């Protein structure tokens, strides 16, 4: 019954005021507690649910590594979705292939340039319904959309995800043709994490 979001909420319960993370704010680093992280993930997951994300739906994440990337990833997983990472340096052709092949129904993109890349793709993406731009208030817009979705609803959705559920689809570099989508379950990643901790 385990899934990758358990630690987010378990840490918030056991060590709510512990600063588990730091995020860059202008010219300084600001601590973020486990409680704050869990609250942000919950609000974003509520927004995803309100926006129509169902269990098993693919949501692309087109950004470089940053604090918000982690929040988006955990929010997607908490809502029962499947994260589809896209390198921030990917070409329009690569983005088109990944969004089409994965059947992504929504996407987080880091910048307006990334949003333009998606908007100007030469093919229609009938599955893609929503795009949230991290650098242009996309998270605030998502949170506002989920204001009527209760935390209980979010937790019910989160608990519907088991270790056998698909967690992410990682696309290879494509050196032998088009990138292949590698399907990774919650159990796959949890076993790696726990083996490292044990070692």
HELIX and SHEET records of a PDB file:
HELIX    1   1 UNK A    6  UNK A   14  1                                   9    
HELIX    2   2 UNK A   34  UNK A   50  1                                  17    
HELIX    3   3 UNK A   67  UNK A   78  1                                  12    
HELIX    4   4 UNK A   92  UNK A  102  1                                  11    
HELIX    5   5 UNK A  112  UNK A  119  1                                   8    
HELIX    6   6 UNK A  134  UNK A  136  5                                   3    
HELIX    7   7 UNK A  138  UNK A  145  1                                   8    
HELIX    8   8 UNK A  151  UNK A  159  1                                   9    
HELIX    9   9 UNK A  186  UNK A  198  1                                  13    
SHEET    1   A 2 UNK A  19  UNK A  25  0                                        
SHEET    2   A 2 UNK A  28  UNK A  33 -1                                        
SHEET    1   B 4 UNK A  82  UNK A  86  0                                        
SHEET    2   B 4 UNK A  58  UNK A  62  1                                        
SHEET    3   B 4 UNK A 106  UNK A 109  1                                        
SHEET    4   B 4 UNK A 130  UNK A 133  1                                        
SHEET    1   C 2 UNK A 166  UNK A 171  0                                        
SHEET    2   C 2 UNK A 181  UNK A 185 -1                                        
END                                                                             
